[in-house]
Amino acid sequence: MLDFSISKEQKMIKNEIAKLVKDLVVDNAHEMDETGEIQPETLQSIWEMGVSTAGVPEEFGGMGPGGSPVDTALILEELACGDMAVAVAATLPSLFIQPLLQFGTPEQQKKYLPMYCGEKYKPCTLAVNEPHFRFDAVDLKTTATRNNGGYVLNGEKCFVPLARKAEHIMVAASLEGKSQLFIVESGNPGMHIGEREKNLGLYSLESSEVKLTDCQVADDDRLGEENGCDYDRILQRTRIGLCAMATGVCRASFEFVRKYAKERVQFGEPIAHRQSVAFMIAEMAYEVDAIRLLTWKAASRLAAGLDAGRESYLAKLYAGEKAMKICDYGVQVLGGHGYVRDYPVERYYRNSRGISILEAMAIV
């Protein structure tokens, strides 16, 4: 018999994150969305929970063994249930730390991990998305060529979170037809970071375009040993991370709408009594569960050391399609109020659109 329950330890972690989100994120999410800024103390409080440093050896400033992909998926869901932009920003260092931990050389780990696993939150980021029609994270247009014992990067990236604040950016590029990751310092003269992008959603999360023009990178700043890193494996982990966040956003919309429909009275009865509304809420409920189970299935394969290419791709495909439907239902149930920025459902709707478009915004 299959067991879909989580362990006592996982429940404890989940509850701790949920409490933190309730105290620091839920009531402030609207203000952060309006001002376009995430409160630094919020990011620091989440950082101190060790979300990004679980599994990093103590010698590098981490918390030691722990933090399976399933554990991280549970955490990302809770964070995104509070606000997806906060979830991305708070766990952003993981997008730099985890590839280093999985595929970095001992020298790379020794150099970079202590830099980003200290007591204070310090942004670093990963650049994968590209501003091209029919962008494919597997078929990258950004290129890397060997040159004088190092590499030269050329190309454009977009939707790079906190690029202007990060000291190092891990850039995905195609090297001889094989996707690889390269560590680039923010002051590199061949890398230009643009102004803040104006996006449909994730208002409080700053993102920018990054242009690479004959950007010189040292040989030892290509991630991994002689054969580089397993980029497909990293992509699997980032897709599962994004699906976990999709579960959180959709759950937030469902929970708000369910409560609203029970309290909103029209023609002498709660609107939840109307069949059309009840059916939408029921569909929201089972689609949230479906996204979560697909996410857990993919994450559990990674935890078992198995390839999760198919599972992670299908989970992201499903999450991207259903997240929009679920969050659209959230707007519909509220009627005219759903179109008003005073209610969170419009924010959930805007943020959910990024699930199918974006890549590498979270990692398990």
Stockholm file with secondary structure:
# STOCKHOLM 1.0

chainA/1-364         MLDFSISKEQKMIKNEIAKLVKDLVVDNAHEMDETGEIQPETLQSIWEMGVSTAGVPEEFGGMGPGGSPVDTALILEELACGDMAVAVAATLPSLFIQPLLQFGTPEQQKKYLPMYCGEKYKPCTLAVNEPHFRFDAVDLKTTATRNNGGYVLNGEKCFVPLARKAEHIMVAASLEGKSQLFIVESGNPGMHIGEREKNLGLYSLESSEVKLTDCQVADDDRLGEENGCDYDRILQRTRIGLCAMATGVCRASFEFVRKYAKERVQFGEPIAHRQSVAFMIAEMAYEVDAIRLLTWKAASRLAAGLDAGRESYLAKLYAGEKAMKICDYGVQVLGGHGYVRDYPVERYYRNSRGISILEAMAIV
#=GR chainA/1-364 SS CCCCCCCHHHHHHHHHHHHHHIIIIITTHHHHHHHTCCCHHHHHHHHTTTTTTTTSCGGGTSCCSCCCHHHHHHHHHHHHHHCHHHHHHHTTTHHHHHHHHHHCCHHHHHHHHHHHSSSSCCCCEEECCCSSTTCCSSSCCCEEEEETTEEEEEEEEEEEETTTTCSEEEEEEEETTEEEEEEEETTCTTEEEEEECCCSSCTTSCEEEEEEEEEEEEGGGBSSBTTBCCHHHHHHHHHHHHHHHHHHHHHHHHHHHHHHHHHCEETTEEGGGSHHHHHHHHHHHHHHHHHHHHHHHHHHHHHTTCCCHHHHHHHHHHHHHHHHHHHHHHHHHHGGGGGSTTSTHHHHHHHHTHHHHCCSSCCC
#=GC SS_cons         CCCCCCCHHHHHHHHHHHHHHIIIIITTHHHHHHHTCCCHHHHHHHHTTTTTTTTSCGGGTSCCSCCCHHHHHHHHHHHHHHCHHHHHHHTTTHHHHHHHHHHCCHHHHHHHHHHHSSSSCCCCEEECCCSSTTCCSSSCCCEEEEETTEEEEEEEEEEEETTTTCSEEEEEEEETTEEEEEEEETTCTTEEEEEECCCSSCTTSCEEEEEEEEEEEEGGGBSSBTTBCCHHHHHHHHHHHHHHHHHHHHHHHHHHHHHHHHHCEETTEEGGGSHHHHHHHHHHHHHHHHHHHHHHHHHHHHHTTCCCHHHHHHHHHHHHHHHHHHHHHHHHHHGGGGGSTTSTHHHHHHHHTHHHHCCSSCCC
//
